[in-house]
Amino acid sequence: MDLLTADAVTTAELDTVDSVIAQLPADSRLAETLKAVSSGVRSGEDVVVTVGKELTPSQAAKILKLSRVHLYKLMDGGALPFVRVGRDRRLKAIAVVRYEEERQTQQLELAERFAHADRDRARLIDAAVAERTAARPNDS
């Protein structure tokens, strides 16, 4: 795992990266990744680079902002694949990134469900009232 600290990158280097990004197609996954790195470093954030690397559980837990105990539970439950190296475990960095993307997607979906719960509840009530009203015989 390599750490790119924000203070180790100059503004000129970031400007060069931005000019390269401008030459890439707008929908390029590489452009999106470089933009994320550039904007993160510009805002003072450090960036972890883990291309093709294996991580220790401690490193993966730090990246995912989880406790090691919880990470071990995820590995034992099959949510995060790992390999054994002797008695130790290692996780592919790409598996950790994919897990985090999946987790963020699930959190967004859950937030949207909660955000729309009142609207959905109102629709169900309206449908139930309409169904009950339609089932009553007319009083005339």
Secondary structure in CASP SS format (residue, H / E / C, confidence):
PFRMAT SS
TARGET T0000
AUTHOR 0000-0000-0000
METHOD secondary structure of the structure
MODEL  1
M C 1.00
D E 1.00
L E 1.00
L E 1.00
T C 1.00
A H 1.00
D H 1.00
A H 1.00
V C 1.00
T C 1.00
T H 1.00
A H 1.00
E H 1.00
L H 1.00
D H 1.00
T H 1.00
V H 1.00
D H 1.00
S H 1.00
V H 1.00
I H 1.00
A H 1.00
Q H 1.00
L C 1.00
P C 1.00
A C 1.00
D C 1.00
S C 1.00
R H 1.00
L H 1.00
A H 1.00
E H 1.00
T H 1.00
L H 1.00
K H 1.00
A H 1.00
V H 1.00
S H 1.00
S H 1.00
G H 1.00
V H 1.00
R H 1.00
S C 1.00
G C 1.00
E C 1.00
D C 1.00
V E 1.00
V E 1.00
V E 1.00
T C 1.00
V C 1.00
G C 1.00
K C 1.00
E E 1.00
L E 1.00
T C 1.00
P H 1.00
S H 1.00
Q H 1.00
A H 1.00
A H 1.00
K H 1.00
I H 1.00
L H 1.00
K C 1.00
L C 1.00
S C 1.00
R H 1.00
V H 1.00
H H 1.00
L H 1.00
Y H 1.00
K H 1.00
L H 1.00
M H 1.00
D H 1.00
G C 1.00
G C 1.00
A C 1.00
L C 1.00
P C 1.00
F C 1.00
V E 1.00
R E 1.00
V E 1.00
G C 1.00
R C 1.00
D E 1.00
R E 1.00
R E 1.00
L E 1.00
K E 1.00
A H 1.00
I H 1.00
A H 1.00
V H 1.00
V H 1.00
R H 1.00
Y H 1.00
E H 1.00
E H 1.00
E H 1.00
R H 1.00
Q H 1.00
T H 1.00
Q H 1.00
Q H 1.00
L H 1.00
E H 1.00
L H 1.00
A H 1.00
E H 1.00
R H 1.00
F H 1.00
A H 1.00
H C 1.00
A H 1.00
D H 1.00
R H 1.00
D H 1.00
R H 1.00
A H 1.00
R H 1.00
L H 1.00
I H 1.00
D H 1.00
A H 1.00
A H 1.00
V H 1.00
A H 1.00
E H 1.00
R H 1.00
T H 1.00
A H 1.00
A H 1.00
R C 1.00
P C 1.00
N C 1.00
D C 1.00
S C 1.00
END
